[in-house]
Amino acid sequence: MSKAAERNMVVGLDIGTNKVVALIGEVIAGGEISVIGVGAATARGMDKGGVNDLNLVVQSIQRAVEEAELMADCRVASVYLNISGRHIACQNESGMVPINEAEVTQDDVDSVIHAAKSVPIAQERRILHVLPQEFVIDSQESIKSPIGMSGVRMEAKVHIITCANDMAKNITKAVERCGLSVDRLIFSALASSYAVLTDDEKDLGVALVDMGAGTIDICIYTQGVLRHTAVIPAAGNQVTNDIAKIFRTPLNHAEEIKTKYACALRELVSKDDNIEVPSVGGRPSRIMQRHILAEVVEPRYQELFEMVRDEIVNSGFDEQIAAGIVLTGGCPLMEGAIEFAEEIFHMPVRLGAPLGMQGLSDYVQEPTYATAVGLLRYGQEDVQARQKDADQANVMGAWKRISGWFKGEF
């Protein structure tokens, strides 16, 4: 058994377009999770959430995992892994079953959820998540927890997230080639929502927008449950490409210029500010106005925000997100991004960073760590649920043995 298993650990592996992050968390007293290992490496071989060079992805994963293992002083055996890309799709479904006993049991809940998810799924796709939204018993609607209630029939409404089978196999294969197994595949934005959203925001209605380098992942919550998910296959790398082409500078320098000097709103930049721009082919660097950089960046950010706005409007939930928009990932870190987003969306916008982490929290407080932290939280809940099921099974087994002994004696 690995040290990680002995110490009740959970490992989150976020494979992004530009960066791979590995986090090791230890479940401590009270069910909380403490970050004890952090590893990050430049991602190579990924494009818009998909694998385009398996060997390069494997190397990136190995570097990130080894760094986290060194910090945590343990060996990792399995991970909770994120997945994104334009192939992600969602649908809301419902199912109905009769209630077998006088009151609803866990078996009834399992049966009605199974009925709800038993919809035709294309052979090339697989179900990632089946998330209950609400239950209806006879004529009583909007029930969150039906166990113990009385009725004749029960209906469940669920949110189903699916992905392309081949895409899931490729990213899983990259992890397995590193000698690791995958505990669960989790949609990136769902993981991020575990890290950055509050229960109040979910109840009031909120849109989580995770803007990375290759994709923009969206989750919309109303009345405390997930209603809509989507992926837009465009994000921060398009800004980098614009800078590289217009300023005629290599991509790595364009990324550095974007990170250090770019501003999403040109009105926030003084025309007196200058920046140094490296050239290609050994030519000398040039001095250019920072204001020109903002003029290049602003139209692209406007396009990205408008794509997000259109997706939210098309979902039909735009009138139900009173808590506004929570932006996370790398793109919203740019100066002026939040202010510009509020102009486009006409609603409150905040920057979403991981909340309430313990242990090495200083390492993971940036929005770029939202997905990795969310994977830890998801894994923590998964481990606790499995432990609860195991404890119940042990209790039932012990009760059967005691009952059998009494029957044998009397």
Backbone torsions as a table, in degrees:
resi	resn	phi	psi	omega
1	MET	NA	138.4	-179.3
2	SER	-73.8	158.4	175.6
3	LYS	-59.0	-35.1	-178.6
4	ALA	-61.3	-42.6	-179.6
5	ALA	-67.6	-40.2	-180.0
6	GLU	-62.3	-35.4	-175.1
7	ARG	-95.0	14.0	176.1
8	ASN	55.9	59.8	-175.3
9	MET	-105.6	157.3	175.2
10	VAL	-127.0	138.8	-178.8
11	VAL	-122.3	126.5	175.9
12	GLY	-106.9	130.1	179.5
13	LEU	-122.5	110.9	-179.5
14	ASP	-102.2	107.4	178.7
15	ILE	-99.1	103.3	-179.9
16	GLY	-102.2	-179.0	180.0
17	THR	-72.5	-35.4	-177.8
18	ASN	-109.0	-21.5	-174.2
19	LYS	-146.4	141.8	172.3
20	VAL	-108.7	127.4	-179.7
21	VAL	-121.9	129.8	174.4
22	ALA	-116.7	125.7	177.0
23	LEU	-121.0	134.1	175.1
24	ILE	-111.0	124.2	-179.7
25	GLY	-121.5	144.9	177.7
26	GLU	-111.3	126.1	177.6
27	VAL	-75.5	118.0	-175.1
28	ILE	-107.9	-178.7	-178.4
29	ALA	-53.8	140.0	-179.3
30	GLY	86.4	3.1	178.1
31	GLY	80.3	2.7	178.7
32	GLU	-75.4	163.1	179.0
33	ILE	-120.2	134.2	-177.9
34	SER	-115.7	127.3	179.4
35	VAL	-75.2	122.4	-178.6
36	ILE	-119.8	-8.2	179.0
37	GLY	-149.9	134.2	-179.6
38	VAL	-131.9	129.7	176.0
39	GLY	-137.2	139.8	179.6
40	ALA	-141.5	143.1	178.6
41	ALA	-146.3	152.0	175.4
42	THR	-64.9	129.8	-180.0
43	ALA	-80.5	131.5	174.5
44	ARG	-130.3	142.3	179.5
45	GLY	90.5	9.5	177.8
46	MET	-115.7	145.7	176.6
47	ASP	-148.5	115.8	177.4
48	LYS	52.7	44.0	175.6
49	GLY	85.7	-6.3	-178.5
50	GLY	-112.7	156.1	179.2
51	VAL	-84.6	126.5	173.7
52	ASN	-120.6	-3.6	171.8
53	ASP	-151.6	99.5	-172.2
54	LEU	-60.1	-43.3	-176.8
55	ASN	-63.9	-39.9	178.9
56	LEU	-66.9	-38.2	177.7
57	VAL	-63.6	-43.0	178.9
58	VAL	-58.0	-44.9	179.9
59	GLN	-62.1	-40.5	179.8
60	SER	-65.0	-42.4	179.0
61	ILE	-62.5	-44.7	-178.3
62	GLN	-59.9	-42.7	-179.6
63	ARG	-63.0	-45.2	-178.0
64	ALA	-66.4	-44.4	-177.5
65	VAL	-67.2	-42.3	179.4
66	GLU	-61.9	-38.8	178.7
67	GLU	-64.7	-42.2	179.1
68	ALA	-67.2	-40.2	179.2
69	GLU	-62.8	-40.6	-179.9
70	LEU	-62.8	-41.8	-179.2
71	MET	-69.3	-38.4	-176.1
72	ALA	-88.3	-10.5	-177.9
73	ASP	56.2	54.4	177.6
74	CYS	-155.2	170.1	175.5
75	ARG	-108.7	135.5	-179.0
76	VAL	-93.1	135.3	179.1
77	ALA	-111.6	-33.5	-177.2
78	SER	-146.2	159.0	-175.3
79	VAL	-138.4	155.3	165.5
80	TYR	-94.4	122.7	-167.4
81	LEU	-116.0	139.2	177.7
82	ASN	-89.1	159.7	174.4
83	ILE	-145.6	141.5	177.9
84	SER	-147.8	-177.3	179.3
85	GLY	129.8	164.3	-175.9
86	ARG	-66.3	-14.1	-179.6
87	HIS	-76.5	-12.6	179.1
88	ILE	-67.3	134.7	178.5
89	ALA	-141.1	160.0	-179.8
90	CYS	-135.7	159.2	174.6
91	GLN	-156.1	145.1	176.1
92	ASN	-101.1	126.9	-176.6
93	GLU	-130.7	169.0	176.5
94	SER	-142.2	156.9	178.1
95	GLY	-145.8	159.8	-176.8
96	MET	-138.7	141.8	176.5
97	VAL	-141.3	155.1	171.9
98	PRO	-75.2	150.2	176.9
99	ILE	-86.9	119.3	-170.7
100	ASN	-75.9	-38.8	-176.6
101	GLU	-102.3	-173.4	179.3
102	ALA	-67.8	-26.0	178.6
103	GLU	-140.2	163.2	-175.4
104	VAL	-70.5	130.1	176.1
105	THR	-111.3	173.3	177.9
106	GLN	-62.5	-33.3	177.8
107	ASP	-62.4	-38.6	177.5
108	ASP	-63.7	-42.8	179.6
109	VAL	-62.4	-45.5	178.8
110	ASP	-60.6	-39.8	-178.1
111	SER	-66.7	-42.9	-176.8
112	VAL	-72.0	-33.6	175.3
113	ILE	-67.2	-39.6	177.1
114	HIS	-62.2	-40.1	178.3
115	ALA	-64.6	-38.5	-178.8
116	ALA	-67.7	-35.5	-177.0
117	LYS	-89.6	-2.5	-179.2
118	SER	-83.3	56.9	177.4
119	VAL	-106.2	154.2	-179.8
120	PRO	-61.8	125.8	176.2
121	ILE	-119.1	132.7	-179.9
122	ALA	-55.0	145.8	-174.6
123	GLN	-59.9	-30.4	-177.3
124	GLU	-85.3	5.9	-179.0
125	ARG	-119.5	159.6	175.6
126	ARG	-135.1	154.4	177.8
127	ILE	-82.8	126.0	175.9
128	LEU	-89.3	-49.1	-175.1
129	HIS	-140.3	141.7	168.5
130	VAL	-123.2	106.2	-171.8
131	LEU	-111.5	112.5	179.2
132	PRO	-61.5	137.0	177.3
133	GLN	-102.3	-51.5	178.3
134	GLU	-164.0	165.1	179.4
135	PHE	-121.4	152.6	176.1
136	VAL	-126.9	123.3	175.6
137	ILE	-112.0	114.1	-174.3
138	ASP	54.3	-111.1	-178.8
139	SER	-104.2	1.4	-179.3
140	GLN	-89.8	119.5	-175.0
141	GLU	-103.6	173.8	173.0
142	SER	56.9	41.5	177.4
143	ILE	-88.2	128.8	-179.7
144	LYS	-86.7	-43.5	-178.6
145	SER	-130.5	102.9	-172.5
146	PRO	-86.0	-9.7	-173.7
147	ILE	-60.7	130.2	179.8
148	GLY	94.9	-12.4	-179.4
149	MET	-83.4	155.9	-177.6
150	SER	-102.0	152.1	178.5
151	GLY	169.6	-179.8	-178.6
152	VAL	-103.6	-41.1	179.7
153	ARG	-140.4	154.8	-177.1
154	MET	-133.5	138.7	177.1
155	GLU	-118.0	142.2	176.2
156	ALA	-120.4	137.3	172.2
157	LYS	-109.4	128.6	-174.5
158	VAL	-131.2	157.4	174.2
159	HIS	-109.4	121.4	-177.6
160	ILE	-109.1	127.9	175.7
161	ILE	-111.6	127.3	-179.4
162	THR	-120.8	162.8	177.7
163	CYS	-142.9	166.3	176.6
164	ALA	-73.1	131.1	-176.1
165	ASN	-60.3	-42.6	-178.2
166	ASP	-64.3	-40.6	179.1
167	MET	-63.2	-41.3	178.6
168	ALA	-65.3	-40.8	-180.0
169	LYS	-64.1	-40.7	-177.1
170	ASN	-65.8	-44.9	-177.8
171	ILE	-72.4	-31.7	175.3
172	THR	-67.8	-39.5	179.5
173	LYS	-61.6	-39.1	179.0
174	ALA	-61.0	-39.6	179.3
175	VAL	-70.0	-43.1	-178.3
176	GLU	-65.2	-29.7	177.4
177	ARG	-69.8	-13.1	174.6
178	CYS	-91.3	8.1	-179.5
179	GLY	79.4	21.3	-178.6
180	LEU	-116.8	152.8	173.1
181	SER	-106.0	159.8	-178.5
182	VAL	-105.6	116.1	177.9
183	ASP	-67.4	-50.4	-180.0
184	ARG	-152.3	148.8	169.9
185	LEU	-97.6	129.0	-176.4
186	ILE	-127.5	134.7	176.2
187	PHE	-61.4	131.9	-171.1
188	SER	-54.3	-48.0	-176.6
189	ALA	-68.0	-32.4	175.9
190	LEU	-64.0	-43.1	176.8
191	ALA	-61.5	-46.2	-179.5
192	SER	-59.2	-36.9	-179.0
193	SER	-64.5	-31.1	176.7
194	TYR	-65.3	-26.8	-174.8
195	ALA	-92.1	-32.4	-166.9
196	VAL	-118.6	-15.6	-177.3
197	LEU	-93.7	147.4	174.4
198	THR	-98.2	160.0	178.4
199	ASP	-62.1	-36.3	179.0
200	ASP	-60.9	-42.2	179.3
201	GLU	-64.1	-43.1	179.8
202	LYS	-63.5	-39.4	179.8
203	ASP	-66.8	-41.8	-177.1
204	LEU	-75.8	-26.8	-177.4
205	GLY	109.9	118.6	-175.4
206	VAL	-149.4	149.9	173.2
207	ALA	-112.5	118.5	173.6
208	LEU	-90.3	126.1	-179.6
209	VAL	-122.8	107.4	-178.9
210	ASP	-96.9	104.1	-176.2
211	MET	-100.6	101.9	-179.9
212	GLY	-97.9	-152.0	-179.8
213	ALA	-87.5	-34.8	-175.3
214	GLY	-108.6	-29.2	-177.3
215	THR	-139.4	160.1	169.5
216	ILE	-113.6	117.1	-178.1
217	ASP	-103.8	136.0	-172.7
218	ILE	-126.9	135.2	170.5
219	CYS	-129.8	131.0	178.2
220	ILE	-116.1	124.0	178.3
221	TYR	-110.9	139.0	167.1
222	THR	-140.3	146.3	-179.9
223	GLN	51.7	33.9	173.5
224	GLY	84.0	-0.9	-177.8
225	VAL	-129.4	159.6	-178.5
226	LEU	-76.9	127.5	-177.9
227	ARG	-111.8	-28.9	-173.5
228	HIS	-153.4	139.9	174.2
229	THR	-133.2	150.6	-180.0
230	ALA	-160.5	158.7	175.3
231	VAL	-130.4	129.1	174.7
232	ILE	-105.3	119.9	-175.2
233	PRO	-81.0	54.4	176.6
234	ALA	-155.9	142.4	-178.8
235	ALA	-168.9	-144.0	-169.3
236	GLY	-60.8	-30.0	-178.9
237	ASN	-64.2	-25.7	178.0
238	GLN	-68.9	-34.1	175.4
239	VAL	-64.6	-44.9	179.0
240	THR	-60.0	-44.4	179.7
241	ASN	-62.6	-39.6	177.3
242	ASP	-59.7	-46.0	-179.3
243	ILE	-62.9	-43.2	-178.3
244	ALA	-62.2	-42.4	-177.4
245	LYS	-73.0	-46.3	-174.4
246	ILE	-74.4	-35.3	-179.9
247	PHE	-93.5	-2.6	179.3
248	ARG	51.4	58.6	-179.7
249	THR	-133.9	150.1	-179.9
250	PRO	-58.2	154.5	-176.3
251	LEU	-58.5	-39.9	-179.0
252	ASN	-65.5	-36.0	176.8
253	HIS	-73.0	-34.5	177.8
254	ALA	-63.0	-40.6	177.4
255	GLU	-63.4	-41.4	179.2
256	GLU	-65.6	-42.1	178.5
257	ILE	-63.2	-43.0	179.1
258	LYS	-59.9	-45.4	-176.5
259	THR	-67.2	-41.4	-173.0
260	LYS	-86.1	-38.2	-166.2
261	TYR	-122.1	-16.6	-172.1
262	ALA	-71.1	152.4	177.2
263	CYS	-139.0	135.4	-176.1
264	ALA	-76.7	-17.3	178.9
265	LEU	-122.3	115.8	-175.7
266	ARG	-64.7	-26.8	-178.2
267	GLU	-67.5	-15.1	179.5
268	LEU	-88.8	-3.5	-174.3
269	VAL	-108.1	132.7	176.8
270	SER	-75.6	141.2	178.4
271	LYS	-74.1	-6.2	179.4
272	ASP	-89.5	-11.8	-178.6
273	ASP	-78.0	132.2	177.7
274	ASN	-119.1	154.7	176.1
275	ILE	-133.6	156.2	177.6
276	GLU	-96.8	127.7	-176.5
277	VAL	-115.4	114.7	177.2
278	PRO	-64.4	147.6	179.0
279	SER	-103.4	176.6	178.7
280	VAL	-103.1	161.6	174.2
281	GLY	66.2	28.0	177.5
282	GLY	77.2	6.3	177.6
283	ARG	-70.7	155.3	-178.6
284	PRO	-69.1	153.7	177.8
285	SER	-66.2	158.0	179.6
286	ARG	-121.4	153.7	174.9
287	ILE	-100.5	126.5	-178.8
288	MET	-133.4	159.4	179.4
289	GLN	-74.4	136.4	177.2
290	ARG	-65.3	-26.4	179.4
291	HIS	-63.3	-35.1	178.3
292	ILE	-65.9	-37.7	177.6
293	LEU	-60.7	-44.1	178.8
294	ALA	-63.3	-34.7	178.5
295	GLU	-67.6	-25.9	176.3
296	VAL	-79.1	-40.8	-173.0
297	VAL	-76.7	-40.2	-172.4
298	GLU	-57.2	-47.4	-179.5
299	PRO	-60.8	-36.0	-180.0
300	ARG	-69.4	-41.8	176.9
301	TYR	-64.1	-38.3	177.4
302	GLN	-60.6	-43.3	178.8
303	GLU	-61.7	-45.4	-179.2
304	LEU	-63.0	-46.5	-179.8
305	PHE	-63.7	-37.8	179.7
306	GLU	-68.1	-34.0	175.3
307	MET	-64.2	-41.0	177.1
308	VAL	-64.2	-46.8	179.9
309	ARG	-57.9	-43.7	-179.5
310	ASP	-63.7	-39.0	179.3
311	GLU	-64.2	-42.4	179.6
312	ILE	-65.3	-42.7	178.8
313	VAL	-63.9	-43.9	-178.8
314	ASN	-66.4	-24.2	178.9
315	SER	-69.1	-23.9	-178.3
316	GLY	87.6	2.3	-177.4
317	PHE	-106.6	10.1	-174.9
318	ASP	-63.4	-26.2	179.6
319	GLU	-86.3	-4.5	-173.9
320	GLN	-110.1	6.9	-178.4
321	ILE	-106.5	73.2	-176.6
322	ALA	-66.4	-25.8	179.4
323	ALA	-79.1	-8.7	174.7
324	GLY	88.8	-147.9	-174.0
325	ILE	-114.5	137.8	171.0
326	VAL	-115.0	115.3	179.5
327	LEU	-95.7	131.6	175.2
328	THR	-138.6	177.4	-173.4
329	GLY	95.2	-170.1	-174.7
330	GLY	-81.1	-36.7	-174.9
331	CYS	-59.4	-42.9	-176.9
332	PRO	-67.6	-8.8	180.0
333	LEU	-72.6	-16.6	-178.6
334	MET	-64.3	141.7	176.9
335	GLU	-55.3	133.2	177.0
336	GLY	84.6	-6.2	-175.4
337	ALA	-66.0	-44.1	-178.5
338	ILE	-66.1	-44.3	179.3
339	GLU	-61.7	-41.7	-180.0
340	PHE	-66.2	-40.3	179.2
341	ALA	-61.2	-40.2	179.2
342	GLU	-64.3	-35.1	176.4
343	GLU	-65.1	-38.7	-176.9
344	ILE	-76.7	-45.9	-173.4
345	PHE	-83.4	-21.2	-176.3
346	HIS	55.8	42.4	176.4
347	MET	-157.7	166.5	-178.5
348	PRO	-61.3	140.1	177.2
349	VAL	-132.3	133.5	174.2
350	ARG	-130.4	159.9	176.7
351	LEU	-86.2	126.1	-176.5
352	GLY	-97.8	114.5	175.0
353	ALA	-116.1	155.0	-179.5
354	PRO	-54.8	137.0	-175.4
355	LEU	-107.3	142.3	167.0
356	GLY	60.5	36.4	179.3
357	MET	-86.0	150.8	176.7
358	GLN	-114.2	169.3	-178.9
359	GLY	80.5	-127.5	-178.1
360	LEU	-80.9	54.2	-173.0
361	SER	-66.1	-29.9	-179.2
362	ASP	-62.0	-27.7	-178.5
363	TYR	-75.0	-23.8	-168.5
364	VAL	-122.0	23.3	-177.2
365	GLN	-86.7	-4.1	178.3
366	GLU	-81.1	148.2	176.8
367	PRO	-57.1	-24.6	179.7
368	THR	-66.8	-15.1	179.0
369	TYR	-98.9	6.3	-174.2
370	ALA	-59.2	-46.7	-177.9
371	THR	-64.7	-44.8	-178.8
372	ALA	-62.4	-43.3	178.1
373	VAL	-64.9	-40.4	177.7
374	GLY	-62.1	-35.8	176.6
375	LEU	-63.1	-39.1	175.8
376	LEU	-61.8	-46.3	-179.2
377	ARG	-63.3	-42.7	178.0
378	TYR	-60.9	-46.0	179.3
379	GLY	-62.5	-38.9	178.3
380	GLN	-59.7	-46.8	179.2
381	GLU	-65.7	-37.7	179.7
382	ASP	-63.7	-45.2	179.5
383	VAL	-62.7	-44.1	-179.7
384	GLN	-64.5	-38.7	178.6
385	ALA	-65.2	-42.1	178.4
386	ARG	-65.1	-39.1	179.2
387	GLN	-64.2	-40.6	179.2
388	LYS	-63.5	-43.3	178.3
389	ASP	-63.0	-40.5	179.3
390	ALA	-64.9	-41.3	179.3
391	ASP	-63.5	-42.0	179.2
392	GLN	-64.1	-39.8	178.3
393	ALA	-63.6	-40.4	178.5
394	ASN	-63.9	-41.5	179.2
395	VAL	-63.6	-45.3	179.5
396	MET	-63.3	-39.1	178.3
397	GLY	-64.0	-43.1	178.5
398	ALA	-63.6	-41.3	-179.7
399	TRP	-63.5	-40.4	178.3
400	LYS	-64.6	-38.9	179.3
401	ARG	-65.7	-42.1	178.9
402	ILE	-65.0	-42.8	178.8
403	SER	-61.5	-41.6	178.9
404	GLY	-63.6	-38.4	179.5
405	TRP	-65.0	-43.6	179.3
406	PHE	-62.9	-42.5	179.7
407	LYS	-63.4	-35.8	179.8
408	GLY	-70.1	-33.9	-178.0
409	GLU	-76.9	-35.8	-174.2
410	PHE	-116.1	NA	NA
